[in-house]
Amino acid sequence: MLSLAIDRDQAARFGIQPSLIDQTLDDAFGQRQVTQYFTQLNSYHVILEITPALQTDPQTLSKIYIKSLTTGRWSRSRAS
């Protein structure tokens, strides 16, 4: 079992809202259609997700970064 705790004070110092963290994790571990391409014969859905092999590895969380809105620097998650 994996537990993820958001340090809301630390996130706030970087201008990162919990909803942005939630959205980022959903983008990585869920499947979100980001666009659709059309040709004369077909249409293609573009799905955003991380590589399925990484979705079951808890260490993947340490590779996900969110850009700070206040400093412009990248912050990464810490899983426990």
Sequence and secondary structure as in RCSB ss.txt:
>XXXX:A:sequence
MLSLAIDRDQAARFGIQPSLIDQTLDDAFGQRQVTQYFTQLNSYHVILEITPALQTDPQTLSKIYIKSLTTGRWS
RSRAS
>XXXX:A:secstr
       HHHHHHTT  HHHHHHHHHHHHS EEEEEEE SS EEEEEE   GGGGG GGGGGG EEE TTT  EE
E    
